[in-house]
């Protein structure tokens, strides 16, 4: 199985478990909140402004950011949303470990 496919399946699992925050405004709000997400994933093809906004928030609040190779349309299909999704945040520690394991495989 291809690494991208594994990553997308893991994201689908997060969505089904309702441990996913979708959309740039919601992700930024969650980063400011009490219970911060464990991981933020950004879709490829975002505008410079959106990418900078997400990266700055993640850096400021100390949350790991991973830029995906899939575009926002593919990301939204994976998590069962309509429209384009620029970023998602994972709110469960164990699901975050699963995704990080998949990403680490990719970089090996």
C-alpha angles and dihedrals in degrees: 000000000000117000094237089053091051091050093049092049090051089051090050088053090052090051093050090049089052091235095125133095113204130204135032098264092048093046092050091048091050091051089056092046132091098260105050121201117254095225139011122208120197124201121233118254099040120147118264090249093053093045092049092047092052094043093048093050092048092049093047095049095038098242120144116248124203122189112215128215092224122088127241094261092056090045092052092049090051094055095039100251129133119232128023122315117203098186143005132195127211115223100183121080096211094048088048089056089050091053093045090051089054092047092048089053087054093054095045 
